[in-house]
Amino acid sequence: MTLEALKQAIAELPEEEKTALATWLNEQEMDEWDRQMQKDFSPGGRGMRVVEKVKADIRAGKFRPMDEERT
């Protein structure tokens, strides 16, 4: 099925089914986002460098708790 055929089929759906489809597509996108975040922040992932830097800064006392009032 082509993209144009899909678009046409979607255009012909009742509003209730379009809403259900949009909800399903959004859930698919969110699941993919979750998988990517898990991959990025697992050992060897792209985000681990940031995690390790933050942990090192915390160990070195180079942080201020978020609930501390800013002056």
JOCORPE-V837777 format. One record per helix or strand of 3 or more residues. SS is the DSSP state (H for helix, E for strand). FROM is the first residue (numbers start at 1). LEN is the number of residues. If there is no record, write none. Layout:
((SS	FROM	LEN) (SS	FROM	LEN))
//
This chain:
((H	3	9) (H	15	26) (H	48	12))
//
